[in-house]
Every structure is written in structure tokens, then in C-alpha cells.
């Protein structure tokens, strides 16, 4: 290790989310609710990456994500890879996949949609994966990845 490198300590048990595009780091933190997580969390941003040029990484000690949580990451970080760590070793690897239905993560961009006026979970179905396009289950408005608005944690219902 050269004098310019910093070493991030390994975690004994938990999850490492790697290959996050740097611009999506805080969106992943929000989608997973990590801002309210009491566990030790380490993250790095704008790290060199052979695959992305620059990437971000998140290490969460003693936390393992459900397949639904893993797939939610794909909405903002489709290149992400997850490593489940047990006893300092990679026990499992996961690649994120965009779910066919997205519930309670995104806000509908239609200001007249009922989900923006009533305390209820938002629901979208995936219309297209490449490019990613979703449709609101209530008002049928289409939304693409460039216009996703993550619903604040305080607004999540259901």
C-alpha cells in the first residue's frame, strides 16, 4: 500500500454495496433509509473504478438487505453489486435487478395524482427496462429515470 492510499477497515458481518455511480450515492442511502440506521456505516465517493471511471461504495456493519431492498437500489444505481460479508469473508454476491413493481419509493410527478394528496403508498409498474420507464398505478403517468423523485422517508406509508 502506498503512502497515498487509505485503508478502510473490513467489516466482520454486514453488506458492502459496490459499483454505485458516484452521483447516486446519496440516493442509495435514502432509498435504503441508512440515514436512520444505528449500525456503523462507511461510505466513499469518487473512488477510481475500472468499470465506471468513478464510483461510490457503502459498507454497513451487521445489516443484511432483503431482495426487495437490493432491487430498489437498481432504480438509481443499476450497476451496483452487493457482497454479503460473514466472518470477514464474502459469503454471497448479488447483482441488482429492477423490480417489475415499485412501491413506496418514488413520488409521482403528476401534481394531480391522488398519491400526492392522500396518505398512501405510491405504486409504479415497470413499462420498459432499457431505457427505464415506469407508470403510476393510480394516474397512469409515465416517468423516466431522469425524472425520478425519491419520496422522503417521512412520507412513506404502508
N, C-alpha and C positions, 0 to 999 in steps of 0.2 A: 504494500500500500504506500503510495507516495505521500509526501507531506501535504499536498493539496487536497487529498481525499479525506472525507469524514466518514466514519463508520456509524451506521445506525444499528443499535443493538437488536439482536434477534429476539423474537418472542417465543416463549415456551409453548403456548397454546393460543390459537386465535386464527385470524384471517388476514391475508395480505391481498390487497386489490392492486394489481399492477397494470401497466399499459393504459392508464387513463390519460386521454388527451389533457394537457395542462389547463386549457381553458375550461374544462369540465370538472375540475377537482371539487370546487365548492358546490356544484350541482349534485355530485355524487354524495357528498357529505350531507346535503339537505335531503335528498331522496331517502337515504338510509337513517335519517334522524340522529346522526352522530354528534350533532351539536348538543344533544341532551344525554349522551351516553357517558356513564360514570367510569367506563374502562379506560385504560391507558391507550391513547391514540397517537400515532406518529404519522406525519404526512410530509411528503416532499413534492416540490413543484418545479417545473422547468429542468428536470433531470435529463441528461443525454439518453437517447434511445435509438437503437439501430432501426426499429420498426416505425417510430413516429417522428423522429427528429428530436422532439422534446416531449417528455411525459410527466405524469404525476403518479404517486404511489401512496397508498394508505395502509397502515398496519394497525389492526385493532386486536388488543390482547383479550383473551378469554371471551371472544364473541364469535359465533358461527351463524351465518346467514341462511335463511330458508331459500329454496329455489325461486320463490316468488320475489324475494328481495334481490337476489342475484340478477334475475331477469329485468328488474326495474332499472338496474344500472345501465342496461343496454339502451335505454331511451336517450341518455345523454353521453354515454361512453361505450359505443358498440365494439370498440377494440379491447375492452378490459378483459383481464384474465384474473381469476381468483385462485389462491393457494390456501388450502386449509392446513394449518400447522398444528401438529401434536407432538409433544416432547421434542421440540426444536427441529422436527423433520416435516417435510411436505407429505401429508397423508393423502390429500386429494387435490385434484386440479379441476377447475370449472371454467367453461367459456360462457359468456353471457349470451342470451338469446332474447330477442324482442318478443314479449308476450303477445298473444292474439287479442287479449283484453286487458286494458289498463284501468284499474280502479283506484280512485282517491289519491292520485299523484299530481295530475295536471289540472289546471284551470281551463275551462272552456273560454275561447277567445270571443265568443258571441256575447256581448253585454246583455242581450235579452234572454239568454238561456236560463232556465229555471234553476240550474245548479249554481248560478251566481247570485240567486236571490233567496234560496231556501237552504237550511242546514242539512245537506245531503251529500253523499259521496258522488264524485264525478265518475263517469264511465265512458271509456272510449274503446272502439274496436279498431284493430289494425286493418287498414284497407290495402296498404302496399308496404313492403319491406325495403325496397330499394328503387326510388327514394322512399324514406319512411313517411307515411301519411296515415293519420288517424281520423276517425269520425266520432263525434259526440253521439252517445246513445239517446240523449234527450232532444237536442235541437237539430241533429244531423249535420252540423257544421264540420267542415274538413279543416284539419290543421296539419302543417308540416313541421319537420324537426326544427327549422329556423324560427318558428313562432311558438314553440312550447313555452308555457309559463308554469313553473312548478308551484303547486299550491302550498302556501305556508303551513307549517306544522300545526299551528293553532286552528287552521280551517279544516283540518282533516276529520272527517266523520265516518261512522260505520264500524 
